[in-house]
Amino acid sequence: MINANADRGVNHEDELRTLREALQIRLDQLLPTGEQQDRVYSAMREGTLAAGKRVRPLLLVLAARDLGCRADQPGLIDLACAVEMVHAASLMLDDIPCMDNALLRRGRPTIHRQYGENVAILAAVALLSRAFGVVAEAPSLSHACKTQAVAELSGAVGLQGLVQGQFLDLNEGGQARSPEAILLTNELKTSRLFDATLQMAAIVADAPPQARQRLRYFAQDLGQAFQLLDDLTDGLSGTGKDINKDHGKSTLVAMLGAEAVHQRLRSHLRSADEHLASACHQGVATRCFMHAWFDRQLALFGQDNGLSRDAISTGA
């Protein structure tokens, strides 16, 4: 069993590397260089093509495959690229001086530091526009499929998602908040884009309603786990982002302490894994990816994610 698990781990890493390369190539194709003097084009490409985790587009592709979608399904990579464009645009806006005023992103100066705040805002708007165009033009997908995908993605961006979450974070983050208020902000800022990502995978795979509902529950837990992890790593160097940006902010780490937040994070991961296992019966690639990703992050704290490898290997 140990050798079998090791072999599967190696194959999984090879698959992820291949997928990341495919995503990078397609993003480069979808964001042409334009004229050399066009700073908005350059900012769009810098913000999107700079080395990142690509968690959301990888989740979309892996979940679609685990739901029974063909690996070579046309249009799947394009939907994944559209999600990454939306994510990149949200980071650009999140970093500008009137928002979080961040200096570093992915180990590099933030877009507004490189190109100016006005260019960063325009590049983010252009990326959002391009993302919806990519969905609308995705090859070999039905009109109904594209319409549903656009609806999911637009819902994640607007007042029921990223915009409202950012507003709440900016206007209430410096005040005393209840745990429920913090969780709502986390859901809007993080869980909603994960939800749209996974629903788009389910749309392409023509997954049944029960699976789609389980994926919504999975996205809720996954988003909370991601945000808790982000809060825990705020004081760590080497993350590619500014440190101590949460100083003076009402987070669950500040309210409950790091150990209690670690426990909550592991609880969310266990719940997320159960929902994902229930949704995806034809593959475990998404679960393997989630486990491995959180294992690497939690290793920074000398902890694991609290999930058993045997659960994946037996399909439990």
C-alpha positions in Angstrom: 0.0 0.0 0.0 2.9 2.4 0.8 4.4 1.9 -2.6 1.1 2.2 -4.4 0.4 5.5 -2.5 3.8 6.7 -3.4 3.3 5.9 -7.0 0.0 7.6 -7.1 1.6 10.7 -5.4 4.3 10.9 -8.1 1.7 10.5 -10.9 -0.5 13.2 -9.3 2.4 15.7 -9.1 3.2 15.0 -12.8 -0.4 15.6 -13.7 -0.5 18.9 -11.8 2.7 20.0 -13.5 1.3 19.2 -16.9 -1.9 21.0 -16.1 -0.1 24.1 -14.8 2.0 24.3 -18.0 -1.2 23.9 -20.1 -2.9 26.7 -18.1 0.2 29.0 -18.5 0.3 28.4 -22.2 -3.4 29.1 -22.7 -3.3 32.2 -20.5 -0.5 33.6 -22.5 -2.5 32.9 -25.7 -5.6 34.6 -24.3 -3.8 37.7 -23.1 -1.8 38.8 -26.1 1.1 41.2 -25.6 -0.5 44.1 -27.6 1.6 47.1 -28.4 4.9 47.5 -26.5 3.8 50.9 -25.1 0.4 49.6 -23.9 0.9 49.6 -20.1 -2.6 48.2 -19.5 -1.9 45.1 -21.6 1.4 44.7 -19.8 -0.2 45.1 -16.3 -2.9 42.5 -17.3 -0.2 40.0 -18.3 2.0 40.7 -15.3 -0.8 40.3 -12.8 -2.1 37.0 -14.4 1.0 35.3 -15.8 3.3 35.8 -12.8 3.9 32.5 -11.0 1.0 31.7 -8.8 -0.6 28.7 -7.1 -3.3 28.4 -9.8 -5.5 26.7 -7.1 -8.8 27.7 -8.6 -8.2 26.7 -12.3 -6.7 23.5 -11.2 -9.7 22.7 -9.0 -12.0 23.4 -11.9 -10.2 21.0 -14.3 -9.7 18.3 -11.6 -13.3 18.4 -10.3 -14.7 18.3 -13.9 -12.7 15.2 -14.5 -13.7 13.6 -11.2 -17.3 14.3 -12.1 -16.9 12.3 -15.3 -15.8 15.0 -17.8 -13.4 13.9 -20.5 -9.8 15.0 -19.9 -9.7 16.5 -23.4 -13.1 18.3 -23.2 -12.8 21.4 -25.4 -13.4 24.6 -23.5 -12.5 23.3 -20.1 -9.1 24.9 -19.9 -10.6 28.2 -21.2 -13.1 28.2 -18.3 -10.3 27.6 -15.9 -8.3 30.5 -17.4 -11.4 32.8 -17.0 -11.5 32.0 -13.3 -7.8 32.7 -12.9 -8.3 36.1 -14.7 -11.1 37.0 -12.3 -8.9 36.0 -9.3 -6.0 38.0 -10.7 -8.2 41.1 -11.1 -9.5 40.8 -7.6 -5.9 40.7 -6.2 -5.0 43.8 -8.2 -8.0 45.7 -6.8 -7.4 44.3 -3.3 -3.8 45.6 -3.3 -4.3 49.2 -4.4 -3.7 52.0 -1.9 -7.4 52.8 -1.2 -7.9 49.1 -0.3 -5.1 47.2 1.4 -2.2 49.2 0.1 -0.1 46.1 -0.3 3.5 46.2 -1.5 4.2 42.6 -2.5 2.2 40.0 -4.3 3.5 36.6 -5.4 7.0 37.7 -4.3 6.9 40.7 -6.7 6.0 44.4 -6.4 2.2 44.8 -6.7 0.8 46.0 -10.0 0.0 49.5 -8.7 3.6 49.8 -7.6 4.9 48.7 -11.0 2.4 50.6 -13.2 0.6 53.1 -11.1 -2.8 52.9 -9.4 -4.8 54.1 -12.4 -3.3 51.5 -14.6 -3.9 48.8 -12.0 -7.6 49.6 -11.8 -8.0 49.7 -15.6 -6.1 46.4 -16.0 -8.3 44.8 -13.4 -11.5 46.0 -15.1 -10.1 44.8 -18.5 -9.3 41.4 -17.0 -12.8 41.0 -15.7 -14.1 41.9 -19.1 -11.8 39.5 -20.8 -12.7 36.7 -18.5 -16.4 36.9 -19.4 -15.4 37.1 -23.1 -13.3 33.9 -22.7 -16.3 32.1 -21.2 -18.6 33.3 -24.0 -16.1 32.2 -26.7 -15.1 28.8 -25.1 -14.9 26.2 -27.8 -17.4 23.3 -28.2 -19.5 24.2 -25.2 -23.3 24.7 -25.7 -24.9 28.0 -25.4 -26.8 26.9 -22.3 -23.5 25.8 -20.7 -21.9 29.1 -21.3 -24.9 31.0 -20.0 -24.9 29.1 -16.8 -21.1 29.5 -16.4 -21.4 33.3 -16.9 -24.2 33.4 -14.3 -22.1 31.6 -11.8 -19.0 33.7 -12.4 -20.9 37.0 -12.3 -22.6 36.1 -9.1 -19.2 35.4 -7.5 -17.8 38.8 -8.6 -20.7 41.1 -7.6 -22.6 42.2 -4.6 -23.3 38.6 -3.6 -19.5 37.8 -3.7 -16.2 39.5 -4.0 -17.4 43.1 -4.1 -19.6 42.9 -1.0 -16.9 40.8 0.8 -14.3 43.5 0.1 -16.6 46.2 1.2 -17.4 44.5 4.5 -13.7 43.8 5.1 -12.7 47.4 4.5 -15.6 49.0 6.5 -15.9 46.6 9.4 -12.5 44.9 9.5 -11.0 47.5 11.9 -14.0 47.3 14.3 -14.9 44.6 16.8 -16.9 41.9 15.0 -18.7 38.8 15.9 -17.3 35.5 14.7 -20.4 35.2 12.5 -19.7 38.5 10.8 -16.1 37.5 10.1 -17.2 34.2 8.6 -19.7 36.0 6.4 -16.9 38.2 5.1 -14.7 35.2 4.5 -17.5 33.4 2.6 -18.1 36.4 0.3 -14.4 37.1 -0.3 -13.2 33.6 -0.7 -15.8 30.8 -0.7 -18.0 32.4 -3.5 -15.3 32.2 -6.1 -14.5 28.7 -5.2 -18.2 27.9 -5.5 -18.5 29.4 -8.9 -15.3 27.5 -10.0 -16.7 24.2 -8.9 -20.2 24.9 -10.3 -18.6 25.7 -13.7 -16.8 22.3 -13.5 -20.2 20.6 -12.7 -21.9 22.4 -15.6 -19.3 21.1 -18.1 -19.6 17.6 -16.6 -23.4 17.8 -16.6 -23.3 16.7 -12.9 -26.7 15.9 -11.2 -28.2 18.4 -8.7 -27.2 16.4 -5.7 -23.5 16.6 -6.7 -23.7 20.3 -7.4 -25.2 20.9 -3.9 -22.4 18.9 -2.3 -19.9 21.0 -4.2 -21.5 24.1 -2.9 -21.0 22.8 0.7 -17.4 21.8 -0.2 -16.7 25.4 -1.5 -18.1 27.0 1.7 -15.7 24.9 3.9 -12.8 25.2 1.5 -13.1 29.0 1.4 -13.2 29.3 5.1 -10.2 27.0 5.4 -8.3 29.1 2.9 -9.1 32.4 4.7 -8.2 30.9 8.1 -4.9 29.8 6.7 -4.3 33.2 5.2 -4.9 34.8 8.6 -2.6 32.3 10.3 0.3 33.0 7.9 -0.1 36.8 8.1 3.0 37.1 10.4 5.2 34.7 8.4 7.9 35.8 6.0 8.5 34.0 2.7 4.9 33.9 1.7 5.4 36.3 -1.2 3.1 38.9 0.5 3.5 41.7 3.0 3.7 40.5 6.6 1.5 41.7 9.5 -1.1 43.3 7.2 -3.8 42.1 9.6 -2.4 44.1 12.5 -5.3 45.9 14.2 -7.8 44.0 12.2 -10.6 41.9 13.7 -9.8 38.3 12.6 -10.6 35.0 14.2 -6.9 34.6 15.0 -6.9 37.9 16.9 -10.2 36.9 18.6 -9.6 33.2 19.4 -5.9 32.7 19.1 -3.9 30.6 16.7 -4.5 27.2 18.2 -8.3 27.6 18.2 -8.1 28.7 14.6 -6.0 25.7 13.7 -8.7 23.5 15.2 -11.4 25.3 13.2 -9.3 25.0 10.0 -9.0 21.2 10.4 -12.7 21.0 11.1 -13.5 22.8 7.9 -11.0 20.5 6.0 -12.7 17.4 7.3 -16.1 18.7 6.4 -14.9 19.8 3.0 -13.4 16.3 2.3 -16.7 14.6 3.2 -18.7 16.8 0.9 -16.2 16.3 -2.0 -16.1 12.6 -1.5 -19.9 12.5 -1.7 -20.0 14.7 -4.8 -17.3 12.9 -6.9 -17.6 9.2 -7.2 -15.5 8.7 -10.4 -12.2 10.0 -9.2 -10.1 11.3 -6.3 -7.8 13.7 -8.0 -9.4 16.8 -6.5 -9.2 15.3 -3.0 -5.6 14.4 -3.5 -4.9 17.9 -4.6 -6.6 19.5 -1.7 -4.9 17.2 0.9 -1.4 17.8 -0.6 -1.9 21.5 -0.9 -3.0 22.0 2.8 -0.3 19.5 4.0 2.4 21.7 2.5 0.9 24.9 4.0 0.3 23.5 7.4 3.8 22.0 7.5 5.0 25.6 8.1 3.4 25.3 11.5 4.5 21.7 12.2 1.0 20.5 11.8 -0.9 18.3 9.3 -4.4 18.7 8.0 -5.9 16.0 10.2 -7.1 13.8 7.3 -6.1 10.2 6.8 -4.5 9.2 3.5 -6.2 5.8 3.9 -9.5 7.6 3.4 -8.5 8.6 -0.1 -6.8 5.3 -1.0 -9.9 3.3 -0.1 -12.3 5.8 -1.7 -14.0 6.6 1.7 
